[in-house]
Amino acid sequence: MNLTRLMALGTLARYGPQHGHQIRRLAELTNVGEWGGVSVGALYRELRAMEREGLVEALRTEKVGKRPERTVYEITRDGYLELTALREQAIRPLMSGPDPLGVALTFAADGMDREELRRMLRARREKLAIGGAEIAADLKRLQDKGFIAVLAAAIMRRVVMTVETEVRWHDELDATLAGESGETDETAPQSSSEPGAPPAPRGETT
């Protein structure tokens, strides 16, 4: 489903008329491109497409100083219908998407060198841990500044918990593979990142 469209329509419905830069700013502030699958770079294109479809309409064009002209959009009646449909699609199903890792491990990993497989899985684990910690840090920053509503905070926390579970699964699988190779706990490689560990400082959005 089109999560970029869902985010844009939901923002217009909640906050009233907005120009594209305001919607993009909110997307960047909440980091929804990272955890929500929203294509922040496609927001302007999506707004123009929705205007052609009659889901939003351009109210006016604003120009402040030397900044580029900005078109202010408003959600239409058809836009509210589309928002309702997209929201129900997003909330209703309880199913996971494609699992390329599962397919690879089930059908294509038997011939791999076990140590090479462990190396690749540990690298994946590290990226997950770092990404989850960064989202947790973003959530704390937004909560500390009062920039995020209860439901949005709950969703970001859900992402963090999902990542933490995936990281623990990686650790369990690595221990299993180490046992196959006869490696002891003392000799097994130790991961440098723990689930939820704070990442390196990031520049704050002001």
N, C-alpha and C positions, 0 to 999 in steps of 0.2 A: 504494500500500500504506500501511498505518497505521504510520508511523514513530514516532509517539508511543507506541503500544502496544509496538512493538519495543524502544524505549528503556526503558520501564518494566519490561517482563518481563525484559529482559537485566540490568537493575540488580538486580532481586529475585533472579535466579538467581545473580548474581555475589556480592552482598553479604549475601544472606539477608534476613530480614524487615525491612521499612522502612515508615515512615509516609509519607504523601504529601508532607509538607514536606521530608523528606530527599531524596526522588527529585527534587522540584522544585529543591532547592538544588544537587544535582549537575548538573541540566540548566542552571541559571543559571551555575554555576561553569565548566562546559565551553563555555558559549555555544552549545549544540547547536541552539537555536532559530534562530540566525543562519545557521549553515553546514549544519545537518543536516535542516532542514525539520520538526523536532519542534515541536508546538504546546504550549509550556510551560504556557500558560493552560488547556489542556484536560486536564492530567494528572489532576486530581482526578476529573473527569467520566469519564475513561477508566478509572481504577481502579474506580469504582463500576460501570461497564458490565462490566468484566472479572469483577468479583465476581458479578454476576448471571449471567454466562455460565459461571461455575465455573473460570475461569482463574487467579484469585487468591482467597484466602479471608482474612477478617478474623480475626486472632488475638486481639486485645485492643484496648482503647481506653486511651490514656494521657492524663494531664492533669498538667502541670507548672506550679505556681504559678497565675498568672492567665491563662496562655495557653489558647487554645481546645483542646478535646479533639481528640486525633489518633488515627486508626485505623491500627494496624499491620497490614500485609498480608504474606502469604506466597504464593509461587507454588505452584500445585498441579500434579499430574501432567498434567492437561489443559493447564495453562499452559506446561509444558515442551514439549509437543507443538506448541502454537501458536508458541512461541518458535522452535523448530526450523524450522517452515514459513516463518515470517516472515524468519528469517535466510537461509534458502536463496533465498527470493524476492529479497532485497536483494543477495545476492552473485552469484547465477548470471547474470542477464541482462547483456549488454553492448550497451546501446542508449541513445540519448538520448531525452529527452522532447520534447514539443511545442516548436517554435521560432517563437514569434510574430514575433521580429525578422526571421528568415529569410523568413517568409511576407510580411511587410510590405515588405521591400526587394525581393523577387523580383516581387511582383505589384502593389504599390500605391505605389511610390516614383517611378515615371517622371514623373508630373505635378508632383512637388514642386519648389519652388525649391531649387536645390542648396545655397545658403548656409543656408537654413532647415533642410535635412536635416543639414548638417554641424553646425549649432548643437545640434540635438537629439541627434545621435550623440555630440558632445563632452560634453554634459551627462550622457549615459548612461555614457560612459567615466570621467568624474570620479567618479560614484557607485560604479562598480565598483572603481576604484583605491582610494578611501577605504575601502570595505568590506573589500577584500582586505588592506589595511594594518592595519586594526583586528583582523582575524582573526589575522594574523601576530603582532601585539602581544599578543593574548590567548594565543596558543600559547607565546610566549616567557615570558610571566608564569607560565603553568601549569607549564612546564618548569623555570623557575628555582626555583619553590616545591616541585617534586616532586609536583605534584598530578595528573599525567596519565601514563597508561601508554603504552607504545611504540606500540601499534596506534592508539590514539586520537590520539596526536601525529602519526602518519603520515597519518591521514585529514584532520586539520586542514591539514597541509602540502599534501596533495593539493588541497584547496580553494583554498589560496593560489596554488599553481602554475596551477590552472585559470583563476583570475581574472587572473593575470599574462599568460597566453596570450591571453585575451579582450581585455585592455587593448592588447597589442601589435597584435592584429588591428584594433582601432579606430584605432590610430595609422597603420597601413598604409592602411586604407580612407580615412582623412582625407587622407592624402598623395595618394592616387589622385584623390579628388574635387577636391582643390586643383589638381592637374595639369589636370583637365578645364576648370577655370575660368581657367587660365593664371596661377595664383598661384605665386609663387616660394617657396622655403623661408624666405627672409627675411621675406616678408609673411604667410606662413601663421600662423594663431593658434597660440601655444605653450600646451601644457597645463600646468596648475599642479601636477599630481600625477603622479609617476612610479610605475610598478608597484612595490609593496613599500615605498614611502616611508612613514616613520613617521607615524601620524596624530597629531592633537592629543591630549594626555594624557587618559586616561579614568580615571574613578574605579575603584579596585580593589575587588574583592569580597573581603571579609575573612571 
